[in-house]
Amino acid sequence: MPRRTNVAIGIAFAALAAALIAFIPREDPAPPPSLFPSSSSSSSSSPSSSPALPAPGEISVLSLLGDMADLDHLTHLPAAPFVARQASSYDRRSHRPEDGDAWFANDDFATHASPNLVRVETSPAGERRYVLLDAQGPGAVVRLWTATPAGTLRMFIDDDPRPALEAPMGPLLGGQLDPFRPPFAQVTAMGHSLYFPFPFRKRCLVTIDTLDSIDPFSGRVVDKVYYQIGWRQYVGARDDQVRAFSGAEVARARPAMARVAAALAANRPLEADPAPARTTIPLTAAQVDPSRPSVTTIEAPAGGGLIRRLRLTTPERDPERLRAIVVAISFDGEETVRAPLTDLFGSSPGLNAYESLPLTIAADGTLTSRFPMPFRSRAVVTVARPATSGAPSPPAVAISGEIVIEPRAFAPETTLLFHARDRPPTALPTRPLGDWHIATLTGRGHQVGTLLGVRNPPGTFWWGEGDEKVFVDGEPFPSLFGTGTEDYFGYAWSSTERFAHPYHAQTLAPGPGDGFGGWFSMNRFLILDPVPFSTSLRFDLEMWHWSETTVEVSALLYWYAQPGGGDDLPR
């Protein structure tokens, strides 16, 4: 997300707190306005109402809502295969890596002079409209994000000239309109996000009626819109499988919406009811040092098993000693997880308390993973403190914990193994501009999360202009091309505000008065919007910094893949 000039960055950031007063939507003390008033009766919105059930193979608001809070859908290939797509306001001068600086063009916003969107057209009523997405179905929009709410957003489904959704963009993505209240939509550190399924059979058109937005620093109207729209395109699905988004579909899904909203608000995934019989296995107690790793072996129940929760606890608080602890997990002899302790649980360096749907770090030193982890016959969890060549033996670190397992049938054709591996801290120069290769994943599966850590030198400017570039199955141009690093993680405008959302968080940032110098840690979990791959997924991130300097960066990817999947991360 480009800033105006280096000098303006510092001045604008100093005035940020005052500007937020005018920028962030207020909560109205009156009852929230409803976009679908005819479908919002008290009986249909009660969590105790008899829920409707989707038909087998159905693609609908109702069927996709479960994916928002039920992590188990990540453990297997989807019944209706799809590919992940993203429409965004990335700078259209970027065509290919061979184009030099143009590949890193940084005007990642739409203006009248640079319409970085699908097109500008005239509606049947003679009104100008700016097309952000024109998607061919069957498919479903699953995420909308902006840093610059502008005008009225309209979503046209299956060539109906009447919009299925029509609302002011700011209140809609800011969580002010029923039924898209938090946690479906909300503002996090100046980023406006809406996560919700909008299925369509043949086509989905998303438009806005103006490119005028409010500059958050000056309060002036400017000709500028940043946006990202994530959507999935189904492969091989039939039109008759899809129940397209509408007010009636919202009414049908109201009880499910209430349950999902409650689960997301509490950061507690929906699970089978009644839950299967579970067994809690204590972690092998340990004072972990290079000569004494903690190794816990778990035999699967007959037919297969699943780690439902992994919980570790430590009284250690020193960031370097915490990062030196490595957690490795193997399933059926295949090691798929290896990462520093706090990195694995979504934040680094140090023990930074936050909570999300799949991961939690508590202030008391308890780290919890709710990512489900299937295995056929045996899982081995190892917590170790590898020795450093030439260094004195480090002091032991106390680790305790527990692993909750349950029976789960393992189907080699469709069941996926959980993976989490890190790219260790690396010093990268910011000139010349370049793409930092985080990882290439191989096999068949889907990416479900990203952790990024950055150490920015004191006295330098904003480091996070870089766009994510995600190439799926060897494609020449990325399916997902972003608009700025903080935009990928759900916030905006180089904010140093710490925040936590069920799907994304900034768990560490410099304090007041530190500018942009210091540690940043942020994560994003792709729960409704995983990125499937059939052969490979390459994740690159531009290192685009306003200063010529050197930054320290590290990253970790979370994904699921069929047995035998690989990656090019360091061993």
N, C-alpha and C positions, 0 to 999 in steps of 0.2 A: 504494500500500500504506500504509494509515493507521498513524501512530505514536500512542502513548498521549497524551502532552502534549509541548509544546515543551521543558519542563525535562527530562522523562524521556528525550527523545531524546539530549541531551548526556550525561546520566548513563549511559544504557544503552550508548551508543557507546563510552564510555571503558572499559566492562567487556567489550567485544565479544570481545577475544582470548581471555579466560578462558572465556567462554560457548561459544565455538566448540569447545572441547575436548569438551564434553558433547553438542554439537549435530551435528557432522559425523560421518557414519558412518565407522567404522574399517575398514581392510582386514583381513580375517581371514587369518592365515598359513596356515590349512588350505585345501585345495582349495575353490574357490567352490561353494556349493550350486547345483544346476541345477534350473530350473523344469520341464524336460522331460528327465529322466534317461534315458528310453528312447530318446531321439533324439540322444544326445550321444556316440556311439561315435567312436573315434579316426579311423576311416575316413571318416565323414561330415563331420568337422570339418576335414579336411586341405585346405589350399589347393590341393594338387596333384590332388585327386579330380576325376574327370570331372564337370563341372558339368551339372546339369539345365538345360534351356532352356525358357523359357516359350513356350506356343503363341501364334500370332498373335492379337492382341486380348485376351489373357489379362490379368486383373487379379488379382494374387496377391502374397504376400510376396516371391516370387522376382522377379516383374517390377518391383515397386516399389522393391526394394533398389537397383537400378541408378540410380534417380533420386537416391539419397543422395550419390553420389560422382561421377556422370557429369554434368558441367555442360552437355553438348550438348543435353540434353532441354529446356533453357530456351530454345533458339534457334528453336523451332517450336511451333505450336499442338499441344496434346496429341491423340493419336489417340483417346483416350477423354475427351471434354470433361468438366470438373467445375467446381464452385464451391467456394470455400473458406469454411469455417465455423469458429466458435470458441465453445465453451462455457466460461464463466468465472464466478467468484464476484463479479462486479461488483455494485455496490449497486443493488438492484432498485427503489429510489426514482427512478432515472434513467429517464425515459420519452421526453422530447423537449426540444430546445433551448429552447422557449418556456416551460419550467417553472422558469426562473430557477435559484436555488441548487440545487434538486433535481437538475438535470441534472449537477451536479458533486458529488453525494452521494458520500461517501468511505469508507463502511464496506464496503470491497471484500473481504469475507470471509464465510464461512458460519458461523453459530452457531445454537444452538437457538432463540434469540430472533429472529434475523434469518436465516432459511434462504435465503441467496443461492445457491440451486442449483435443480435441476430440480424435485425434490420429495423428501419423506420418505415411505417406504413400509414395509410389512411383507413380508418375503420369504415364499415358500411354506412355509418351515420355521418361520415365526413369529418371525424375527429382524428387528430394525429395520435398515434400510439407507438410506443417503443417496445419492440418484441425482445424479451429477455430469453425466452425458450420457445422453440417450435419442435416438439418431440413426436416421433412416430411410435405408435403403440404396437402391441399391447405394452403398457408400462405403468409406472407410478412415480410421481414426484415424492421425495421423502425428506428433503431438507431445503430450507430457504434461509439465506443469510444476507445481511447488508450492514454497512457502516453508515449509510446515508439514506434513511427512509425518504421516499419521494412520492408524493401524490397518491393516486389510487392504484392498487394492484388488482388485476383481473386475471382469472384463470378460466379459459374456455376449454371445455371437454368435448371431444368427438365432434368437432365442427358445429356444435350448437352455437348460434349467434348470441345467445344469452349466457353471460358468465355464470359458471357454477360457484365461483367465489369472487366477491367484489368487496373490497374494504380498503380504508386508508392504510398504506404500507407500514407507517410507524406504529400505530396501535395494534395492527395485526401481528407483526413480528416482535412487538414489544410485550405481548401477553396481556393486552388490555381488553380483548374482545372474546366473549364467550362464543364457541366452546374452546378456543385456543388460549386458555389461560395457562400460567405456569403450572407444571413444568414443560408443557408442550411448546410454548413460546415464552421468551423472556429476554431481557437485556443483561448481558454479562460483560462487564468492563468495556462498555460502549459498543459492543457487538450485538445486533438484533438477530435472533435465530428462531425459526419455527421448524420443529421436527414433527411430522405428521404424514400419514400416507394419503395420497391423492391419486387413486388408480384411474386409468383411462384405457379404452379399448383401441382406438385408432389414432388419436392425436391429442396432444395437450399444448395449448398456446398460453404463455404467461406474458402479460403486458403491464406497463405502467403508462400513465398519461402525461408525465412530465419528467424532465431530467433535473429539475430544480430541487435542491436539498439545502439544509441549513449547515453551514460550516460550524463545527462544534467549538472552535476556538474564537471566532469573531462574532458568531451569531448572525452573520450575513447570509443571504440567499446566494448560492453558487450553482453553476451549471456542472454538476458532477454526481455520478452515481456509481458506487461499488456494489457488486452483487455476486452471489454464487447460488446456483440451484443444483442440488443433487437429485438424480433420478435413476431409476432402474428400467432397463428395457428387457422384456421377457423374450426368451429364445424358444420358439416352438409352441408357445401358448396360443390357444384359440381365443377369438374374440368372445365367444360365449362363456368362457371361464371368468370373465371380468365383470364385476358389478361396478360401474363407473361412479366416481365421487359425485355426491349430490346431498342436498339437505335431508332427503329421505334416508340415505345411507348413514348420515350422521345420527339421525334419530334411532335407526336400528342398532347402532354401535354404542349408544349412550352408556348402558351399564358397563360394557367393556372399557370405555374411556375412563369411567370413574375408577375402576380397578387399576388400570394402567397408571393413571395419574397418581393414585395413592402409592403404588409401588415405586414410581420414580421419585416422588417427593420424599419417601423414606429411604431411598437407595437400597431397596430390598427386592431382588428379582422375583418375579412370579415363578412358582414351582408347582409340580404336580400335586394335586389334592385328591385323595390323601397321599402324603409323601411315602415313598417306599421305605422299607426298613433300612436304617442307616447304622453304620458302625463308626465310632470315633476312635482313632488310633493316635496315641500320644507320640509326638516326635521324640526320637531317641535323645534324651537329655544330654546336653553337651556344654563344655567349656571349649569352644571351637578355637583351635590353633592349627598350624600346619601339620602337626603330627596327629591331631585328633578331630577328624571330620565327624559330623553327625550323619549317619546313614540309616534311613528308615525304609524297609522293604514291605510292600503291600501286595498280598495275593488277591487276585480278583475273585469275586463270587462266581459261581458256575455260569458260564455264558458271557461273562464280561462285567466290568465295573466302571465306576466313574468317581473321580474325586469331586465332591460337591463343594467343599470349602478347604482351603489351606490357610492356616493361621499360625503365624510365628510371632514371638514376643522376645524383646531384648531390652535390658536397661541401658545399653550403650547409646551415647548421644554424639560422640565425636564423628563428624562427617567422614573423615578419611578412614577411620576404622570400620565404620558401617559399610563404606563402599568397597572395602577390602574383603568383605564377606560375600561369597559367591553361592548362589542357590542353583543347583542342577537337578533336573527331573528327567528320567528316562521312562519310556513306556514300551514294554515288550522288547527291551534291549536297544531301543532307539532313543538316544538323547535328543530331546527337542527343546529343552529349556536350559539356558545357562545365562545368568545375569547377576550383576551386583544386587545385594539384598534390597535396598530401597528403590533402585531402578525398576526391579521386577514388579514392585507394588506401586509404580506410577509416579515417583518423584525422586529427584537427586540434584545435588548432594544433600546429605543430612536427612533427618527424620522430620519431614514437613507434614503436619497434620492436615488431612483433607478427606473428603468422602465422595465417591462416585458410585455408579451402579455396580461395576464389576470389581472395583478395588477400593480399599480404605487403609489409610494410615492414621492411627489414633495417637493422641498426645501422650498416652501412657506407654508407647512403644509397641503396641499390638498392630501387626500388619495382616490384613485379611484379603485373600483373593477369592472371589466368587465365580471366576471363570470356570465353567465345568470342563473336566479333563477326562475323556474316556480312555479306556485301555482294555485289551483283550484278556491278558492273563497276569501281568505283573507290572507294578510301578515302583520306582526307586527314587526317593527324595533325599538328596545329599546337600548338606549345608557345610561349607568348608572355608578355610582361611588359607589360600595357597601361599607358599613361601615366595619371597622376592629374592632373586639372585643377588648375593652379596650383602643383603641387609640382615641386621640382627633379628633373631626370632621375635615376632611381635607378641604382645600379651594376649592371653586368651579372651574371647568375648562370649558371654553367656547367651545361650539361645534355648528357648523352649517353644512348645507349640503343640498343635494337634491337626490331624487330617481326618476329614469326614468323608466316608465313602458310602456308595450305595450300589446295588446291582443295576446293570444296564447292558442290554444285549449289544454286542459288538458286531457290526456288519461291515466287513472289509471293503465292500463296494461303495458304501455311502458314509461310513463313520470316519470322522476326521480327528487327528491328533492335535492337541494344543501345542503351539510353539511360542517362544519368547526368547529373543536373542538380541544382544546389544552391539552397537558400534562404539568402542571405547573412546574416551576423550582424546580429541585430536586438535592440534593447533593449526588453524587455517588462515593464511593471509587473505585479506579482503580485496586485493588487487593482484592480477587482473580479475575481473568478474568471472565466476565459474559456477558450475553445478557440483554440489557435494553429493557423491553417491553414498546413500545410506545402506541400501541392500538390494539384491536381486533374489527373489524367492522362486523356487522351482517346484514343479509338481502340479497338483490340482487342489484348490482350496479357496480361501478368501482371507484377505487382510482385515483385522478387526480393531487395530489400534496403533497409536504412535506416541512415543515419549520423546521429548526433545529437551536437552540441557544446553545452556549457553553461558559462558563466562565472558562478559564484555569488559574491556579495559576501562578503568576510570578516565573520565574526561573525554570520552568519545561519544559520538552521536548514536542514533538508533541503528540497530544491527539487523532488523527483521524485515527488510523489504523483499526478501527472496520468496519466489513462488514455488509451491510444490509441483512436481512433474511426475505423474504416475503413469508408466507405460505398461499396458497389459498384453500379454501373449505376443510380445515382439513387435507391437505396432510402431510405426515410424513417428507418430505424433501422439502425445499423451492423452489418454481419455480424460484425465483429471489434470487441468492446468489452472493453478490458483492465481490469487491476486495479492498475496503477501503472507508472510509466515504467521502473524497473529490472526489473520483472517481464517487460515486453515484450522487454528485452534479455537475458533468461535468468539474471539473478541476483536478489538479494533483500535486504530489510532495510537499504536505503540503504548498502550496503557500499562502501567506498572501496578495496577490494582490486582490483588490476589482474589480469586473467586473459585467456586466449585459448583459444577452443574452435574447432573447424572452422567452426561456424555463428555464433558471436557472441563479442564481446570487449569488455572495458573497457580501452582502451589508455592512458588518461590519467585521473588522479584526484589529489586533494590528498594530500600526504604526511602521515606521522604527526604529530600535534600541530596540524594545520591545520583540524581539524573538517571542515566542509562548504564552507569558503571556498576558491575557486580554480577551476581548469579541470577539466572532465569531458569525456571523449570515449568514445563507445560505438557499436558497430555490431551489426547482426544481418542474416544472409543467409538468405533464404527459399528453400532448395534443395529439400528434400522438401516444403515447405509454401508454394509460391508462391501468390499471390492473383490469380486470373484476373479479367479484366474484359472485357465485350463492347462497352461504349460509354464507360465512365468509371470512375475510382477516385478518391475523395476521401480524403485522409489528414489528419486533425486530431489534435492532441495537447493535452490539458488542461494549462494552466499552473497547477498546484496546488502552492503553496509554503506552508510553515508560517510564514514571515515576510512582513510587508508590506514589499516592497523592489522593486528592478528587477534583472532578470537579463538577460544577453546569451545569445541562443540562435542556433544555426544548424543546418541540416539538409541532407541530400542523399538523394535516392531513386535506386535502381537499378531499372530495369525493361526489359522487352522488349516491342515492339509492332510491328504490321504497318507497312509504309511509309506515311507520312502521319500517324502518331500525333502528338499534341500534349500540351501542358501549360500551366499558368498561372504557371510560375516566371519570375522576372525575366530579361530578355534583356540 
